[in-house]
Amino acid sequence: MPELNTQEILGDAYVYPVAANTTVCAGEIACINADGYLVAGSKTTGLKAVGIAQETATVVAAGSATCLVRRGTFKLENLSSDAVDLADVGSNCYIHDSGTVCATETETPSHSVAGKVRGIIDGKVAVRFD
């Protein structure tokens, strides 16, 4: 097999096209929906969390604007009625809304995975988005 010139992508910031009739606000959990477009995190089955939005984007037509999203570890609100705790470190946590995570996915509709719990800091959940 010949040598390949495989290029490395440096950094943890990516740009995604935003879904139709959607606003994604800076600081929200950013997710890819079933159609491949960016939406704000919500209690919805099938979303794929990709990081935290770094800017606000409002879109009417799908893909007519993009939003910068950063991957990494971020502190998010902890849902008190289904709180993530120290025993959950290393496990998945789940999206409750665009800024809050919870420990389980058992509500209806079921929650999508936010990311891996890395710790609890000042009552907030450190979540790793890969």
N, C-alpha and C positions, 0 to 999 in steps of 0.2 A: 504494500500500500504506500502511495507517495506521502510525503510530509504535507501537513495541512497548515494553513495560516489562520488558525482559530483566534479570533479577537476577543479579548477580555473586556467586559463592560465594568467600568469602575464606578463606584458610588452606589447609593441606595435611593436615588430619585428617578422616578419614571413618569411619563406623561401618558394619560389615557383619554380616549374620547368619552364624552359624557352622554348619558342616555337622554332621550327626548323628554321634554317637559320636566326637567329635573334641575334642582339646585343642590350643589355639593358645597358645603361651607368649610372654610379653613378650620382645621382642628378636629374635624369629624373623621370617624372610621370610614375609609373609602373601600368600596367593594365592586367587584365585577358581577353583573347580573347574567342571567341565562342567555341574553343576546350579545354578551361581550362588551357591554358599555358600563361606564362607571356610574355608581349611585352611592348615596349615603347609606351607612349601615343601618339596618332595621331588623325587627323580629320577623324575618322572612326566610323560608327554607331555600337553600341552594345558592346563596350568595357566597362569593369567594373574597375574603378580606385581603387587601393588598397593601394596606398601610394607612397613613394619616394624611388627609388632604392638606396641602400647603398653601392653598389659595381658594377663593370662592369662585365657582363657575355656575352660571345660570344658562340653561340651554333650552331652546324650543325644538329644534330639529336635531335628531340623534346624530352625534358626531360633529356638529357644527362648531363645537368648542372643545377644548381639552382642559385637563386639570393636572397639575403637578402633585404627585403623591410621593411621600417618603416612607421607606421601609426602615425598620429598626425596632427599638424598644421604647414604649411610651407609657406614661401613667394615665389610666382611665378610671372613671367612676366605677364603684363597686355596688351592684344592686343589693340593697340590704335584705330583701326578702329571699334572696338566693345568692348569698355572698360567697365570693371566692375567698379562700383562706390559705394559710401556710401549707396545709396538706395538699393543696392543688398545685403547688409549684412543680413545674415540669409537665403538667397536664394541659389539655386544651381548656380555654374558657370560651364563652359564647356571647354573641352580639345580642344585647337587649334593645338598644337604640344606638343612635349615631355617636354617643359618647359614653355609654355604659355597658359593662360586661357582667355576666353572671356565671355561676358554677355549673349549671346543668342546661340541657337542651330539651327538657321535658314538657314545656308549655306548648299550647297549640296557637298559632303554628309553631313548629319547632324552630329553635334558633340555629343560625349558621355559626360555624367556628370563627372566632375572632383571631386567635393565635395561641401561643404557648405562654403560660403564666411563668414569669421569672422571679416574682416576689410581690410582697405587699409593702408599700412605702407610704407612710402617713395616711393609712386607710384607703389608699388607691391601689389599683392592680397594675403592676408592671407587666405589660403584654408585649411579646416579641412577634413582629410581623415579618415573615420571610418571603 
